[in-house]
Amino acid sequence: MKDIKMKVLVVEDEESIRRFITLNLSAAGYLVSDTATGEEALEMLETFAPKVVVLDLMLPGIGGLEVCQKIRETRQETFVIMLTARGQDTDKILGLELGADDYMVKPFNPLELIARVKAVLRRGAGLRDPKEIFRCGDLCLNITANKFYKKDHEIELTPIEFGLLKVFMENPGRALKREEMLNTVWGEDYFGDTKTLDVHIRRLREKIEDNPSRPEFIKTVWGSGYRWQQES
């Protein structure tokens, strides 16, 4: 996969910031398009078909959170990096809950944004290479077909969720530390924190567990991380 062929959509209503991001991503070799509104962003998902969306949280009209939610409903393979001018944990967590793959707090170094874009693209390219099928009870993860099934019903997973489930099913019964999972799924050059992992684990539980509040498969290892409980 060559970065120069990857399309990135920048959605930011402040013109100076939008131009700054667009220029830096273009200089890094990406094919970049931009818009100031959520409404146009939703249209460009179809006409431009980006692989990555750099999405501001605070937009006029349709806000960034709603755009993110609509992306997740229709384009599971599109990565979303959320931008926020506020450093509050509630903003970060809400964006992740709605399906963002990562977040950055403004102002930020453009080199860090480029690193984040490269990281999510590597994630999508590298997590699904091995030709294997993992089974656990009524769950089936087909790496070759990029599909996940629960009780023979296909369930859509984001690339992050797919990668997390693959790590779990490859390591049944093993206590996995949060930092280890971040390095494996997000990459060793990831700049974020463990809150990102915890939110994605919660979303994954909602998709695979019959009762997410009392998980059978993804167990919490308090003070450390998580463990995949393989059925006997």
Protein Blocks (a to p, Z undefined) as FASTA:
>chain_A
ZZklpccddddfblklmmmmmmmmmmnopacdddfbfklmmmmmmmnopabdcddfbdgh
jafklmmmmmmmmmmmbccddddfbfcfklmmmmmmnopabdcdddddfklmmmmmmmmm
mmmmmmmmpgcdddehjbccdfklopaceehiacdddfklmmmmmmmmmmghiacdfklm
mmmmnopkbcbdfklmmmmmmmmmmmmpmblmlcfklccdehilccddddZZ
